[in-house]
Amino acid sequence: MRLSRFFLPILKETPKEAEIVSHRLMLRAGMIRQQSAGIYSWLPLGLRVLDKIGRIVREEQNRAGALEILMPTIQSAELWKESGRYEDYGKEMLRIEDRLEREMLFGPTAEEVVTDIFRGYVRSYKDLPLNLYNIQWKFRDERRPRFGVMRGREFLMKDAYSFDVDQDRAREAYYRMFVAYLRTYSRLGLTAIPMRADSGPIGGDMSHEFIILASTGESRVFCHKDVLDLPIPAEDTDFRGDLKPIVDRWTSFYAATEEKHDEAAFAAVPADKQISARGIEVGHIFYFGTKYSEPMGAKVAGPDGVERPVHMGSYGVGVSRLAGAIIEASHDDAGIIWPESVAPFQIGLINMKPGDASCDGACDRLYAELGAAGVDVLLDDTDTRAGAKFATMDLIGLPWQLIVGPKSLAEGKVELKRRATGERELLTIEAALDRLTAK
């Protein structure tokens, strides 16, 4: 993509309403624009990041055996009345009526809808286990939306729902999602800690939040330091095998949100291993048994022919929230530092002197050959001063900057800068291409 043809509305000044780093940088970098309180448009740069986060989430859900569907944003109130949650959910639910005065709602989550889908088709234990997920926009009418996409009212969420014949198999489904989440956050460049958590309005007796440590976190969390160094399950992990040992290893260390904090248990952790910090929730998983299947009649016939309610779990990842969380975890005074896996472009190619035949020729060659190798490149071909070009590239945080100027080209070289470290080196064009296309 050529910057001269790209829509990148950079802001020089920090918006007054932005309270935390991710909100400030997302607005300044032209990733999002606020339309009303807690509701944002995603502009081209931001949408590229959102799509890449969603791709990783989707790949790890598929790897774990979940099947993607797409459920509606607008749901019938009747389903929520069946489950008993319609009146209990509170004012966060946006209740509406259609033209026939039927009660509807903008879904804050989808347990009822997916249970209705399940009960319409599945009758036998032979069709289990089943895990259905969707990546869809949700709405929760937060009393005080703040912190940009970190605590908005409209948000993109991956929500998965497992169905199993009994508690033991339902816990196996929980373990699969637990491991899939560890892999997902690692691929996103995050160190996410699974912590015992309160189930809230979802319900259930087993629940973990996945937390990244950050000074701007919403709540206080407590954990054993060694949990930060545990190995992430490998790509070839057998999700059909026994995953309980992996989960047991992670949960053997103390890690809890403030709601589930046990002071006595935390005091037993060696003082030099105690971490008490702020944290950002980036995912939440629940096992809640028959909480929804029983009142909504989602039953299957077991091996003995007797019908019984299925056991369920739900598993959420805030996809749009993750864009902000990654920035909170990876930035400096100059701007964002994207992990390569979710960067909107891998390389910012900077033409220091557009109109100069040697600079234009070198940039055209690099742009073409990098693109042919499948590398996402943003070519700054605009006629702006050098300082502005560098500031823009640092702000939007692309992993690499490839700087092409008359002086270095006279020596047959271009300059390569790594955004994360600021390290620079002069390379021939061939060497730069080899470095940036190496897999």
Secondary structure as UniProt FT lines:
FT   HELIX           3..5
FT   TURN            16..17
FT   HELIX           21..28
FT   TURN            29..30
FT   STRAND          32..36
FT   TURN            37..38
FT   STRAND          39..42
FT   HELIX           44..63
FT   TURN            64..65
FT   STRAND          67..68
FT   STRAND          74..76
FT   HELIX           77..83
FT   TURN            86..88
FT   TURN            91..92
FT   STRAND          94..97
FT   TURN            99..100
FT   STRAND          103..106
FT   HELIX           111..121
FT   HELIX           125..127
FT   STRAND          130..139
FT   HELIX           148..150
FT   STRAND          154..164
FT   HELIX           167..187
FT   TURN            188..189
FT   STRAND          193..196
FT   HELIX           200..202
FT   STRAND          206..213
FT   TURN            215..216
FT   STRAND          219..224
FT   HELIX           225..229
FT   TURN            235..236
FT   TURN            239..240
FT   HELIX           244..251
FT   STRAND          255..257
FT   HELIX           258..260
FT   HELIX           263..267
FT   HELIX           271..273
FT   STRAND          274..289
FT   TURN            290..292
FT   HELIX           293..296
FT   STRAND          299..301
FT   TURN            303..304
FT   STRAND          307..309
FT   STRAND          311..318
FT   HELIX           319..329
FT   STRAND          331..332
FT   TURN            333..334
FT   STRAND          335..336
FT   TURN            340..342
FT   STRAND          347..351
FT   TURN            354..355
FT   HELIX           357..372
FT   TURN            373..374
FT   STRAND          377..380
FT   HELIX           386..396
FT   STRAND          400..404
FT   HELIX           406..409
FT   TURN            410..412
FT   STRAND          413..418
FT   TURN            419..421
FT   STRAND          424..428
FT   HELIX           429..437
//
